[in-house]
Amino acid sequence: MNKKSISKNHVNEKVVRLIAAQVILLTLITLLTGWTWLALFLTADFALRAFTRIPSPLAVIAKGLAKAFGLTPKPIFAPPKRFAAGLGFAFSLAIAVFLYLHYPVAAYVTGGILIVCATLEAVFNICLGCYVYNWIVAPIVNRNTERRKQVVK
């Protein structure tokens, strides 16, 4: 396996956990201040991580922190993390919409869920989005792959 395919299919677990810590902080600030633009920043950051290969601002900061702290990289499979970032995109977009529409309770509930998920990742290395990916998305992808293999035979 060449380096390019490794980096494409894997991410550094320690960087992911540092990103989650930043998400906790920014979501708390968003909810405490009601700054819709900060929720939109989180939305854009999640979008970059979920839907592109462009480094997001939080990922750049986390990579710098990991390097500064001398954290040894630990590669993990990227697709579940990208799926989880897609869920983070949806939650942060919902927070922005709720704040814009002046539905603070809905924003707090949605933000609270995002904070719980990010805390589980940052502190306990538990990725709820990854569990959803493994329970729902992966079986569907695997079933479709098997069907394609049968059609080719």
C-alpha atoms as a printed R data frame, in Angstrom:
    type eleno elety resid chain resno       x       y       z
1   ATOM     1    CA   MET     A     1   0.000   0.000   0.000
2   ATOM     2    CA   ASN     A     2   1.455   3.355  -0.947
3   ATOM     3    CA   LYS     A     3   1.510   6.434   1.305
4   ATOM     4    CA   LYS     A     4  -1.086   8.257  -0.745
5   ATOM     5    CA   SER     A     5  -3.727   5.524  -0.279
6   ATOM     6    CA   ILE     A     6  -2.904   5.269   3.426
7   ATOM     7    CA   SER     A     7  -3.420   8.984   4.005
8   ATOM     8    CA   LYS     A     8  -6.582   8.925   1.888
9   ATOM     9    CA   ASN     A     9  -8.189   6.102   3.852
10  ATOM    10    CA   HIS     A    10  -6.893   6.892   7.334
11  ATOM    11    CA   VAL     A    11  -6.842   9.827   9.731
12  ATOM    12    CA   ASN     A    12  -4.866  10.424  12.902
13  ATOM    13    CA   GLU     A    13  -7.017   9.474  15.893
14  ATOM    14    CA   LYS     A    14  -5.232  11.948  18.148
15  ATOM    15    CA   VAL     A    15  -5.910  14.813  15.744
16  ATOM    16    CA   VAL     A    16  -9.588  13.785  15.585
17  ATOM    17    CA   ARG     A    17  -9.800  13.924  19.374
18  ATOM    18    CA   LEU     A    18  -8.193  17.389  19.432
19  ATOM    19    CA   ILE     A    19 -10.694  18.562  16.809
20  ATOM    20    CA   ALA     A    20 -13.517  17.239  19.023
21  ATOM    21    CA   ALA     A    21 -12.168  19.263  21.951
22  ATOM    22    CA   GLN     A    22 -12.248  22.383  19.779
23  ATOM    23    CA   VAL     A    23 -15.823  21.571  18.724
24  ATOM    24    CA   ILE     A    24 -16.849  21.401  22.393
25  ATOM    25    CA   LEU     A    25 -15.333  24.814  23.076
26  ATOM    26    CA   LEU     A    26 -16.749  26.501  19.966
27  ATOM    27    CA   THR     A    27 -20.213  25.005  20.450
28  ATOM    28    CA   LEU     A    28 -20.273  26.187  24.064
29  ATOM    29    CA   ILE     A    29 -19.240  29.690  22.982
30  ATOM    30    CA   THR     A    30 -21.882  29.622  20.237
31  ATOM    31    CA   LEU     A    31 -24.645  28.661  22.658
32  ATOM    32    CA   LEU     A    32 -23.562  31.096  25.359
33  ATOM    33    CA   THR     A    33 -23.259  34.056  22.983
34  ATOM    34    CA   GLY     A    34 -25.887  33.202  20.370
35  ATOM    35    CA   TRP     A    35 -23.391  34.007  17.594
36  ATOM    36    CA   THR     A    36 -24.933  32.489  14.483
37  ATOM    37    CA   TRP     A    37 -21.740  33.195  12.512
38  ATOM    38    CA   LEU     A    38 -19.777  30.892  14.842
39  ATOM    39    CA   ALA     A    39 -22.287  28.083  14.230
40  ATOM    40    CA   LEU     A    40 -21.826  28.722  10.505
41  ATOM    41    CA   PHE     A    41 -18.048  28.516  10.954
42  ATOM    42    CA   LEU     A    42 -18.502  25.101  12.629
43  ATOM    43    CA   THR     A    43 -20.820  24.074   9.796
44  ATOM    44    CA   ALA     A    44 -18.211  25.020   7.196
45  ATOM    45    CA   ASP     A    45 -15.449  23.267   9.137
46  ATOM    46    CA   PHE     A    46 -17.498  20.055   9.396
47  ATOM    47    CA   ALA     A    47 -18.349  20.339   5.676
48  ATOM    48    CA   LEU     A    48 -14.678  20.533   4.725
49  ATOM    49    CA   ARG     A    49 -13.872  17.446   6.820
50  ATOM    50    CA   ALA     A    50 -16.917  15.452   5.707
51  ATOM    51    CA   PHE     A    51 -17.201  16.257   2.027
52  ATOM    52    CA   THR     A    52 -13.755  17.337   0.790
53  ATOM    53    CA   ARG     A    53 -10.081  16.571   1.194
54  ATOM    54    CA   ILE     A    54  -9.358  20.249   1.946
55  ATOM    55    CA   PRO     A    55  -7.916  20.672   5.458
56  ATOM    56    CA   SER     A    56 -10.375  22.430   7.743
57  ATOM    57    CA   PRO     A    57  -9.240  25.218  10.083
58  ATOM    58    CA   LEU     A    58  -9.871  23.041  13.157
59  ATOM    59    CA   ALA     A    59  -7.923  20.167  11.598
60  ATOM    60    CA   VAL     A    60  -4.980  22.468  10.845
61  ATOM    61    CA   ILE     A    61  -4.973  23.708  14.458
62  ATOM    62    CA   ALA     A    62  -5.299  20.145  15.809
63  ATOM    63    CA   LYS     A    63  -2.419  18.915  13.635
64  ATOM    64    CA   GLY     A    64  -0.268  21.780  14.922
65  ATOM    65    CA   LEU     A    65  -1.190  20.965  18.525
66  ATOM    66    CA   ALA     A    66  -0.466  17.261  18.012
67  ATOM    67    CA   LYS     A    67   2.943  18.136  16.594
68  ATOM    68    CA   ALA     A    68   3.666  20.667  19.365
69  ATOM    69    CA   PHE     A    69   2.749  18.137  22.062
70  ATOM    70    CA   GLY     A    70   4.744  15.394  20.309
71  ATOM    71    CA   LEU     A    71   1.735  13.085  20.044
72  ATOM    72    CA   THR     A    72   2.539   9.892  18.166
73  ATOM    73    CA   PRO     A    73   0.172   9.518  15.188
74  ATOM    74    CA   LYS     A    74  -2.339   6.677  15.416
75  ATOM    75    CA   PRO     A    75  -3.951   5.965  12.019
76  ATOM    76    CA   ILE     A    76  -7.617   4.924  12.040
77  ATOM    77    CA   PHE     A    77 -10.056   4.149   9.224
78  ATOM    78    CA   ALA     A    78 -11.343   7.450   7.819
79  ATOM    79    CA   PRO     A    79 -14.824   6.721   6.323
80  ATOM    80    CA   PRO     A    80 -16.614   6.403   9.699
81  ATOM    81    CA   LYS     A    81 -14.972   9.649  10.858
82  ATOM    82    CA   ARG     A    82 -16.048  11.409   7.653
83  ATOM    83    CA   PHE     A    83 -19.596  10.139   8.207
84  ATOM    84    CA   ALA     A    84 -19.474  11.421  11.797
85  ATOM    85    CA   ALA     A    85 -18.274  14.803  10.462
86  ATOM    86    CA   GLY     A    86 -21.298  14.769   8.145
87  ATOM    87    CA   LEU     A    87 -23.529  14.351  11.189
88  ATOM    88    CA   GLY     A    88 -21.641  17.206  12.869
89  ATOM    89    CA   PHE     A    89 -22.320  19.290   9.759
90  ATOM    90    CA   ALA     A    90 -26.063  18.628  10.095
91  ATOM    91    CA   PHE     A    91 -26.090  19.420  13.820
92  ATOM    92    CA   SER     A    92 -24.068  22.628  13.499
93  ATOM    93    CA   LEU     A    93 -26.205  23.768  10.546
94  ATOM    94    CA   ALA     A    94 -29.320  23.113  12.639
95  ATOM    95    CA   ILE     A    95 -27.842  25.171  15.490
96  ATOM    96    CA   ALA     A    96 -27.195  28.067  13.085
97  ATOM    97    CA   VAL     A    97 -30.725  27.874  11.686
98  ATOM    98    CA   PHE     A    98 -32.295  27.694  15.157
99  ATOM    99    CA   LEU     A    99 -30.267  30.682  16.346
100 ATOM   100    CA   TYR     A   100 -31.134  32.673  13.221
101 ATOM   101    CA   LEU     A   101 -34.853  31.892  13.656
102 ATOM   102    CA   HIS     A   102 -34.681  32.766  17.374
103 ATOM   103    CA   TYR     A   103 -35.424  29.250  18.651
104 ATOM   104    CA   PRO     A   104 -32.873  29.185  21.463
105 ATOM   105    CA   VAL     A   105 -34.229  26.067  23.194
106 ATOM   106    CA   ALA     A   106 -33.931  24.056  19.979
107 ATOM   107    CA   ALA     A   107 -30.401  25.424  19.499
108 ATOM   108    CA   TYR     A   108 -29.452  24.487  23.075
109 ATOM   109    CA   VAL     A   109 -30.825  20.950  22.726
110 ATOM   110    CA   THR     A   110 -29.112  20.425  19.369
111 ATOM   111    CA   GLY     A   111 -25.890  21.985  20.650
112 ATOM   112    CA   GLY     A   112 -26.078  19.871  23.801
113 ATOM   113    CA   ILE     A   113 -26.245  16.714  21.698
114 ATOM   114    CA   LEU     A   114 -23.258  17.884  19.636
115 ATOM   115    CA   ILE     A   115 -21.325  18.682  22.825
116 ATOM   116    CA   VAL     A   116 -22.095  15.242  24.300
117 ATOM   117    CA   CYS     A   117 -20.935  13.510  21.113
118 ATOM   118    CA   ALA     A   118 -17.770  15.625  20.890
119 ATOM   119    CA   THR     A   119 -17.037  15.045  24.603
120 ATOM   120    CA   LEU     A   120 -17.365  11.282  24.175
121 ATOM   121    CA   GLU     A   121 -14.853  11.494  21.308
122 ATOM   122    CA   ALA     A   122 -12.401  13.909  22.925
123 ATOM   123    CA   VAL     A   123 -12.364  12.410  26.416
124 ATOM   124    CA   PHE     A   124 -13.301   8.737  26.025
125 ATOM   125    CA   ASN     A   125 -12.432   8.033  22.359
126 ATOM   126    CA   ILE     A   126 -16.039   6.980  21.712
127 ATOM   127    CA   CYS     A   127 -17.382   8.048  18.315
128 ATOM   128    CA   LEU     A   128 -21.185   7.766  18.219
129 ATOM   129    CA   GLY     A   129 -21.251   8.708  14.526
130 ATOM   130    CA   CYS     A   130 -18.818   5.865  13.854
131 ATOM   131    CA   TYR     A   131 -21.169   3.428  15.592
132 ATOM   132    CA   VAL     A   132 -24.036   4.656  13.399
133 ATOM   133    CA   TYR     A   133 -21.786   4.215  10.368
134 ATOM   134    CA   ASN     A   134 -20.825   0.666  11.384
135 ATOM   135    CA   TRP     A   135 -24.401  -0.357  12.257
136 ATOM   136    CA   ILE     A   136 -26.244   1.243   9.340
137 ATOM   137    CA   VAL     A   137 -24.018   2.537   6.535
138 ATOM   138    CA   ALA     A   138 -21.363  -0.206   6.364
139 ATOM   139    CA   PRO     A   139 -23.893  -3.092   6.138
140 ATOM   140    CA   ILE     A   140 -25.694  -1.306   3.286
141 ATOM   141    CA   VAL     A   141 -22.429  -0.617   1.461
142 ATOM   142    CA   ASN     A   142 -21.262  -4.203   1.997
143 ATOM   143    CA   ARG     A   143 -24.604  -5.628   0.791
144 ATOM   144    CA   ASN     A   144 -24.449  -3.494  -2.358
145 ATOM   145    CA   THR     A   145 -20.835  -4.537  -2.968
146 ATOM   146    CA   GLU     A   146 -21.820  -8.211  -2.676
147 ATOM   147    CA   ARG     A   147 -24.699  -7.684  -5.127
148 ATOM   148    CA   ARG     A   148 -22.334  -6.058  -7.630
149 ATOM   149    CA   LYS     A   149 -19.924  -8.976  -7.290
150 ATOM   150    CA   GLN     A   150 -22.761 -11.440  -7.967
151 ATOM   151    CA   VAL     A   151 -23.867  -9.509 -11.051
152 ATOM   152    CA   VAL     A   152 -20.298  -9.542 -12.414
153 ATOM   153    CA   LYS     A   153 -20.050 -13.343 -11.993
